[in-house]
Amino acid sequence: MHEPHSEQRPYLGYGLGLRPNHYLDILAQRPAVDWFEALTENYLVPGGKPLYFLERVREHYPVVLHGVSLSIGASEPLNLDYLHKVKSLANRIDAAWISDHLCWTGAHGINLHDLMPLPYTEEAIQHVAMRVMQAQDILGRQLLLENVSSYVTYRASQLSEWEFLSAVAEAADCLILLDINNIHVSAFNHGFDPQEYLNGIDPSRVRQFHLAGHQNHGDYIIDTHDEPVIDAVWELYAAALRRCGPVSTMIERDDNIPPLSDLVAELDQARRIGTRILAREDAA
């Protein structure tokens, strides 16, 4: 099966990452947020407060699941128990979709607690695509894969990152979660043109955008999700909208988390940019 063209894709609007700091405020205030993204691993146990709050939030907002443990690029077998738990959770809350990262997270039983990039080779494309198809068979739906920020490259790489991401999505018939901040971070760290990255992605495969902040250390950038979105990332977001059309967009904040009202105000900036860009595209 193939994803329909971008104008037919499911569209949720403008969302935020669901964080425990904000559970009570979300339920009390019902903020002007269109949807929430929940971190999958926080809710895989069959009960407890996190799952209680997730279900309460789901009563009022659409929710998507975003994981960090699939390790789709690893050489070890997929964790089938994990995948079945994710499927059960997705069905329980009627998740709009499920995403994870185009990366590997460990080897030989050792978890690196980081999202490690892959070598961009034909062999890696086939390896990852087979694993994605296996995961999708278990989940019963297409998976969204996110581009990660990276700080190293491989001598073995034969393709650009965007060529690799596109080839995996095509070979596995999966979808893309395009992280705009990660494109900016990796472009800075590796010296490529972020617009060339956008131009190399099939818009019909893109179902979600991430926006986030980072820390700039002068000659390199670290993707930290602990600062507001910077102007250069907003500009790249506008370019991504011009390239892809309406795509469900959310802001990630994982540390130094401000009050909910501050994040809603930042999300309003994304909404204003989206309204302006998409109105121009409709008028063209």
Secondary structure, DSSP 4 states (H G I P E B T S, - for coil): --PPPGGGS----EEEE--GGGHHHHHHH--S-SEEEEEGGGG-SSSSHHHHHHHHHHTTS-EEEE-S---TT-SSPP-HHHHHHHHHHHHHHT-S-EEEESSEEEETTEEEEEEE----SHHHHHHHHHHHHHHHHHHTSPEEEEPPP-S---TT--S-HHHHHHHHHHHHT-EEEEEHHHHHHHHHHHT--HHHHHHTS-GGGEEEEEE---EE-SS-EE--S-SPPPHHHHHHHHHHHHHH-S-EEEE---SS---HHHHHHHHHHHHHHHHHHHHHHHH-
